[in-house]
Amino acid sequence: MQIKWKYTGDSPIKVRTFLKLKGVSRRLLTKVRTQELGGRLLLNGQEGRRTDKMLPNDLLTLVFPTEKPRKNLLPSFVPLDILYEDRDFLIINKPAGVASIPSPLHPNDSLVNRVWGYYQLRQYQGIIPHIITRLDRDTSGIVLFGKHRYAHSLMDTQLKEHQLEKYYLAILTGQVDNRHIGINLPIGRDLSSIIKRRVVAEGTNAISELKQVQRLRDSTLYQIQLHTGKTHQIRVHCAYLKHPLIGDTLYGGKIQMPLQRQALHCEQLIFKHPILNTIIKIKCDLPRDMQIFIQKNN
C-alpha cells in the first residue's frame, strides 16, 4: 500500500513539513521509517529523509508498513453487505444483532471479524480492519472502515472536528407533535449501571437534531442528525423526551413486533474523502423489520 504526492508549491519545503500538511502523524512516519516492517519514504524514487527538501514538481511516495492484526482476531466469513469500497475505505450495512467490534460476549463474529474474513477472501495483503464509526449491537446501518492507518487517522480528525454528517431513522414511542426538535443536553454514565448513560449536568456535550418524517399509530418516525457522537446519544436523548425508541427496553421502550430491538438505523453518511478530495454520500434503506413495523402502524 502506497500513496504518491506531487509537490505543486513554488518554494522548497521540508519533507516532514509537507507530510504534516497531508495529515501524516509523527507516529505513522516513524513506523514507515522502520525498514523491517516494509515501510519506505521515497523522494523522486530514491530513499528519502524527513529533513530532505522538496522542490516544485518533486514526487514523494509513502510506502506503508505491513499491518498485522491482534493475535486473537479471528476471521468470520459471513458475507458483507458492501455499500462502497475503494483503495482507502470500506462502508458496510451492518445488520441488527451484530456487534461492531469483538468483545468477551461476541469474540468471533463481530463486524470487524467479518471484514477481516472478507480481506482474507479477497487476498488483501498488509492491511487490517480499522473501524471508524461504530453502532450499537442492535442498531442497523452504515459503518465506515479505513483500510489502513493513514485513512483511519485522517477520518479521526474529521470526527473530532465534527465534519462527518451522520443521519439516522428512529421510531419514537408515542405520537410526537413537534416537526423539528433540537436537543443540546450533556450525557454521562448512569452510576446504577455499567451500560446505561443518562442526561446529567456534569456530562459531556451532546447535540441531536430531530426532523419528523411520518406520524404513525402510537409512534413517530424521525430522521435524526448527530452533531456529536456520544455513546447511546439518540437513545438517551429520546428517553429524556419521554419518547423512548420502540423496542429500546434499556431506556424504557417496549418490544412491539416485529421489532425486537431498538428501532434505530443509520441511513446516511456524508463526508469529504480526505485523499481523493471528493464528497462521498452513502444512503442505506431501512431494514425489513422497521419497514414492516411502519407498514403495520401507518
N, C-alpha and C positions, 0 to 999 in steps of 0.2 A: 504494500500500500504506500503510495507516494503522492505528494502534491507539488505542483510546479507553479512558480510565480515569475512573471516578467516585470522587472522594475521600470516603471514609467516616469519616475521623477526626473527632475532637471539637475539635481546636485547629488554628490556622493552621500551615501548613508551606510552606517554600520549594519552588518547582518542582524545583530541582536536587536537593534532598534527597529529594523524592518519587520522582523518576526514578531516583536511585541505589538506593532501596529496591526498585524494579522491575527492577533489573539493567541499566539503560541506562548504558553506559560514557560517559566524558567524550569519548572519541574519536568515538563514534557521534553524540552530541549536537552536537558541532562540525560534523559532516557535515550533520546535519539543519538547522543554522542557516545553512549555505551556500546561499543562496537560488537561485543559478544551477543547482544540482543538483536543485531541486524540493522540497527538504525544508522542513517548516514545523512550528512549535510553536504550538499554539492553546490558549488558556485561555478556556473558555466561548465558543468560536467566534471569538475575537479573537486577533490576533498576540500571543504571549506571550514572556516572557524568563525565563531561568533564575533570576533573582533575585525574580521575582514570588511573591507568597504565595497559596497555595490555601486556600480556606475550605471548611468542610463542604458536601458535595454539588456542589462545583465539578467541571466536566468538562474533562479535559485530553486533547488529541489530538496524537499524534505522527505526522506525515506523513513517511514515509521518502523519502530522495532516490532518484532513479533510479540503478540499479546497471548498470554496463557491464562486459562480460566482457573478459578479456585479448584482445588483437588476434589472437593465434594460436589461440584456442579455436574449433574448427570443429564444427558440429553433425553428429551422426550420427543417422539416422532409423531405426535398428534398433529394433523395438518393445521396450518395457519390460514386465517382469512386476511390476506395482504391487501391493503388499500393503496400503498405507494412504496416504491423501492427505487433507490439509486445507489451510487457508489458510497454515499455518506450516511444515508438514513433509511430506516425501515419503519413503516407505520402499519400497525396491526389493529384489526377489530377484535377486541377481547370479549369472549363470551362471559356472561354472568356465571359465577361459581368457580372461576379460575383465579387463583392468586396471582398478583403481578410478579412477585419475587419469591424465591424459595424461603421456607420457614420450617421450624420444627414440626408444625402441623401439616405443611404441604411441601415436603422436601424435593419431590421428584417430578411434579407435573405443573409447575407454575408457568406463567407466560415466558419467563426467562429460560426455563428448561426447554420449552418448545422452540424458542428462537435458536437456542444452542443446537438442538437437533436439526433444525432447518439448515443452519450453517454447515453442519456435517453432511447432510444430504446433498447440498449444493457444492460441497467440497471447497468452501471458502477457507482460505489459508491466512493465518496470522491475525485474525480478528476474533473478538468475543462480544457477547451482547452487552450493550451499555444502555440500560433503561433510563429514559429522561423524564417522562411523565408516567405517573402511576395511578391506578384506580383501585378502589376497594374491591375485595374479592367478589362481592355480589353486585358490583356496578359494571355495566357493559360499555363497550365503545372504544374510542380511539386511544391508542397508546403509542408513544413515539420512542424509537430506539435510535441511538447513534451506532454506527458501525465501527468506530474507532475512537480513541481517546480525544483526538482533536475535535471531532464533531460533537462529542459529549461536552467538552469544555466550552465550546462556542455557544451551545444551546443553554448550558448552565448560566452563562452570562445573560442571555436573553430572558431566562426565567427570573433571575434576580432583579432585572430591570423591568419586569412585567411587560415584556414585548410580545409574548405569545398570547394569542386570543383563543380561549377555550370556551365552548358553548355546550351546555347540557340540556337535555329534556328531562323533566321531572314531573311526576304526578303527585300533587299535594292532596292530602285528606281535606275534604270539605269543599264547598263552592266558595271561592275567594273572589271578591268583587274587584279588587284593585287590578287594573291593567298593567301598571308599572310599579314595582316595589324596589327601592334601593335600601340595602342593609349595610350598615357600617358598624359592626359590633365585634369587640375583641373576643377571641376564643382561647381557652386554656384547658388544662386537664380537669376532669371530674375526679376529685380525690376519692370518691367512693368506688372507682373502677379503674382498671389498668387499660381499658379500651376506650371508654367514653370521653368525649370532650363536652364543654358547655360554654355558654356565654358568661364571661367573668371579667370584671373590671381590670384585673391585673394581667389579663391575657394579651396575646399579640394581635395586631391589627388584622381584620378580616373584612373584605368588601365583596358583596354579591349583588348582582343586578338581575331582577326577575321581570320578564315580559310575558304577559298572558298570551297563550296560543289558542286554548279551547276550554270552555267550561263544560264539564261532564256532569253526570248524575252523581252528586255527593263527592265530587273530586274536581280538580282543576289541573290542566296541563300548562306548564310554564317552560319557556326557554330561559335558562339561567347562564349568565356570563360571570365567570370568576375573574375578579380583578386582583385577587391574592390567591394563594394556594395552600390553605391550612388543612390539616387532617380533619376529615368529616365536615368540611366547612358548609356545604349545601345542606347536609342532613341536620347539622346543629342549628343553622340559621332558620330553616323551615320549622323545626321543632319549637324554636323560640317564638315564632309567629303563631304557635298553637295550631299549625297545619303541617304535622309531620308527613314525610313521604309515605305513600301507600306501601305496605309491606316492611317498613323500617321498624321492626319490633324493638331495636335497641333504643330508639328515640321516641317511642310512643305510637308509632304507626301500627296498623293491623294488617294481617295477611288477608288478601282478597283475591281469590282465584281468578285467572290463572297465575297471578303474581305471588310468588313465594319468596320474594326478596325485595329489597328497596327498589322502588320504581325510578331508577336513575340511569341515564345513558349519556355518555359523552358523544355528541353528534357532530361536532365541527371543531377543526383545529386550523388556525391561520398563523403562519409565521414566515419570516424572511429567511430563505435559505442562505446561511452565512458564507457559503463557499461559491455557490452558483449565482448569488445575488439576485434571486428571483423570489416572488411571493408564492408560497405553497398553500393551497386551500384544499382541505380534505373534509368531505362530508360522509356520514355513516348513518344509514337508515336505522330506524327503531327495530329492536329485536322482536321476534314473534310474540313473546309473552306480553310485552307492553302494547303492541298493536291490537292483540285480541282484547285486552282489557279496555282499551279506548273504544273499540267497536261495540263491546257489550254494554258500555256505560255511556254511550253517546246519547 
